[in-house]
Amino acid sequence: MGLGPQRRWGSEATGAQPPHNTGHDRTSLATVRSRIEELQAAIAGIGPLVVGFSGGVDSALLAVAAARALGPGHVLAVTANSASLGSGELDHCRSFAAQWDLEWATVSTQEFDDERYLANNGDRCFWCKTALMDQLEPVASTRGATVALGVNVDDLGDHRPGQHAAAERGARFPLVEAGFTKADIRAAARHLGLAEWDRPAMPCLSSRLPYGTAVTVPILSRVDRAEGALRRLGFDEVRVRHYDDTARIEVPPAELGRVVEAAEAVVAAVTGAGYRYVTLDLAGFRSGNLNQALSPVAAARP
């Protein structure tokens, strides 16, 4: 179908091999293949797609599965470019699309022109996805396609007002329709040979700001520089939460000791990005943990 490398395990593989060839492994492999077929069937039932492609494993799997299911000319992966996108992410998306022979484009979203987004209240993601849909809908319309986003089943249990904004505008969530959890996605991506199968999530930089802290480009740039410096120190899964002149670092619990051991370099990296104080969250990394501060009223979408 004009795709790039489609790696498979065992005799089909051009990449890594499974560690053992036991009956359990064969059952697991058959299950993963079956799940991929279910996803491709769900996509085929929708028809031509414009995939919102962020470069993470969810949208990467969705884009590749869509290309496999629908064929050339029926899938366009689109990356939204704005100040909330981390450094290097646009280049990563471009490289992935080239590797997998995906038709790819970028759009510039205008959420920074929306005071409701900049206010950073509990509905910020609603206005972010509204800005995204404002750009993707016309593209999809000209192609006779449907907008699809990489939402998975696990996402449904968190505060994600952006999902409501997209769904209200007609976006589809094929991963949800096929019942894919994050674990399913990583297993399928690994089976297909996507290097992103174990890539840490990279949500928009605005998610590092506590609700009520106004979103500005200088603040997001500071967060981006701090996280980039920490990744260069070897901390691949990291968040820098912004509290004025204080940075609160989150890493997986297993990495806490390593941060302490590298304290001098960590402090230099983060203060070099513009923070005065550097703190370490002893509870470790938790995706979406700033949502805990929302009251039911504040969390309500428009």
ABEGO torsion letter per residue (X at the ends): XGBBBBBBBEAABABBBBABBBAAAAAAAAAAAAAAAAAAAAAAAAEBBBBBBAGBAAAAAAAAAAAAAAEBGABBBBBBBBAABBBGAAAAAAAAAAAAGBBBBBBBBAAAABAAAAAGBAAAAAAAAAAAAAAAAAAAAAAGBBBBBABBAAAAABBBAAAAAAAAAGBBBAAAAAGBBAAAAAAAAAAAGBAAAABBBBBBAAAABBBGBBBBAAAAAAAAAAAAAAAAAGBABBBBBBBEABBBBBBBAAAAAAAAAAAAAAAAAAAAAGBABBBBBAAEBBBGAAAAABBAAAABBX
